[in-house]
């Protein structure tokens, strides 16, 4: 269970919901960009790479939100790790898209840098929460 002192700390930082988390906000921005750019992919990729990338991208903020709503730190950390796994999948798919010339070098760099920033944020968050988990 999340201790009362931890809940007070979250409230003092003005985090009242998962929507207040910067990592969630940035992951939502990444989803939007993935959707915009993947719309330009060839039609034959609609049920392939386009669909897979979109599912992975959507999974990131979804897991952050779901984990936030859990009643224990260990559950929250588990969902953050799932978000990280989806992020790694998306990074791989971004590289595939670049290799196939579905993404320009500049669009790839923009998306990849956003994904790396999320990776660092999720890693830091997971590490901090894991150190507070007592069981």
C-alpha positions as CSV (number, residue, x, y, z in Angstrom):
1,X,0.0,0.0,0.0
2,X,1.1,3.6,-0.6
3,X,1.8,5.1,2.7
4,X,0.0,8.2,3.9
5,X,3.3,10.2,4.0
6,X,3.9,9.3,0.3
7,X,0.3,10.5,-0.5
8,X,1.0,13.8,1.3
9,X,4.2,14.2,-0.7
10,X,2.4,13.6,-3.9
11,X,-0.3,16.2,-3.0
12,X,2.3,18.8,-1.9
13,X,3.8,18.5,-5.4
14,X,0.4,19.3,-6.9
15,X,0.1,15.8,-8.4
16,X,-3.6,15.0,-8.0
17,X,-4.0,12.6,-10.9
18,X,-1.8,10.7,-13.4
19,X,-2.6,13.6,-15.9
20,X,-0.3,15.8,-13.8
21,X,2.7,13.6,-14.3
22,X,5.1,15.1,-16.8
23,X,6.1,11.6,-18.0
24,X,2.4,10.9,-18.9
25,X,2.0,14.2,-20.6
26,X,5.2,13.7,-22.7
27,X,4.1,10.1,-23.6
28,X,0.8,11.5,-24.8
29,X,2.6,14.0,-27.0
30,X,4.7,11.1,-28.4
31,X,1.5,9.1,-29.2
32,X,0.2,12.1,-31.1
33,X,3.3,12.4,-33.2
34,X,3.5,8.7,-33.9
35,X,-0.1,8.8,-35.2
36,X,0.5,11.9,-37.3
37,X,3.7,10.5,-38.9
38,X,2.5,7.0,-39.4
39,X,-0.5,8.3,-41.3
40,X,2.0,8.9,-44.1
41,X,3.2,5.3,-44.2
42,X,2.3,3.1,-47.2
43,X,-1.2,1.7,-47.2
44,X,0.0,-1.8,-47.2
45,X,1.5,-1.1,-43.7
46,X,-1.9,-0.3,-42.2
47,X,-2.2,-3.7,-40.5
48,X,1.5,-4.1,-40.1
49,X,4.1,-1.6,-38.9
50,X,1.6,1.3,-38.6
51,X,-0.7,-0.6,-36.4
52,X,2.1,-2.1,-34.3
53,X,3.7,1.3,-33.7
54,X,0.4,2.9,-32.7
55,X,-0.4,0.1,-30.3
56,X,3.0,0.4,-28.6
57,X,2.8,4.1,-28.4
58,X,-0.7,4.0,-26.9
59,X,0.5,1.4,-24.4
60,X,3.0,3.7,-22.8
61,X,0.7,6.4,-21.3
62,X,-1.9,3.8,-20.7
63,X,0.4,1.7,-18.5
64,X,1.6,4.8,-16.7
65,X,-2.0,5.8,-16.0
66,X,-3.1,2.3,-14.9
67,X,-0.1,1.9,-12.7
68,X,-0.8,5.2,-11.0
69,X,-4.3,3.9,-10.1
70,X,-3.0,0.8,-8.4
71,X,-2.9,0.5,-4.6
72,X,0.7,-0.5,-4.2
73,X,4.1,0.8,-5.2
74,X,5.1,-2.7,-6.5
75,X,2.1,-2.7,-8.8
76,X,2.9,0.8,-10.0
77,X,6.5,-0.2,-10.7
78,X,5.3,-3.3,-12.6
79,X,3.2,-1.1,-14.9
80,X,6.0,1.4,-15.4
81,X,8.2,-1.5,-16.5
82,X,5.5,-2.5,-19.0
83,X,5.4,1.0,-20.3
84,X,9.2,0.8,-20.7
85,X,8.9,-2.4,-22.6
86,X,6.4,-0.8,-25.0
87,X,8.8,2.1,-25.4
88,X,11.6,-0.2,-26.4
89,X,9.4,-1.9,-28.9
90,X,8.4,1.5,-30.3
91,X,12.1,2.5,-30.6
92,X,12.8,-0.6,-32.6
93,X,9.9,0.1,-34.9
94,X,11.0,3.6,-35.4
95,X,14.4,2.3,-36.6
96,X,12.7,-0.1,-38.9
97,X,10.6,2.7,-40.3
98,X,13.7,4.8,-40.9
99,X,15.4,1.8,-42.6
100,X,12.4,1.4,-44.9
101,X,12.4,5.1,-45.6
102,X,8.9,5.5,-44.2
103,X,10.3,8.2,-41.8
104,X,12.7,10.9,-42.8
105,X,15.9,11.3,-40.8
106,X,14.7,14.4,-39.1
107,X,11.3,12.9,-38.1
108,X,13.1,9.8,-36.8
109,X,15.5,11.9,-34.7
110,X,12.6,13.9,-33.3
111,X,10.6,10.8,-32.3
112,X,13.7,8.9,-31.1
113,X,14.9,11.8,-28.9
114,X,11.4,12.1,-27.4
115,X,11.4,8.4,-26.7
116,X,14.9,8.6,-25.1
117,X,13.7,11.4,-22.8
118,X,10.7,9.2,-21.8
119,X,13.1,6.3,-21.3
120,X,15.2,8.3,-18.8
121,X,12.1,9.6,-17.0
122,X,10.6,6.1,-16.7
123,X,13.9,4.7,-15.5
124,X,14.3,7.3,-12.9
125,X,10.7,7.0,-11.7
126,X,11.0,3.2,-11.5
127,X,14.3,3.4,-9.6
128,X,12.9,5.9,-7.1
129,X,9.7,4.0,-6.5
130,X,11.5,0.7,-6.2
131,X,13.7,2.1,-3.5
132,X,10.6,2.9,-1.5
133,X,8.9,-0.4,-2.0
134,X,9.1,-2.5,1.1
135,X,7.3,-5.6,-0.2
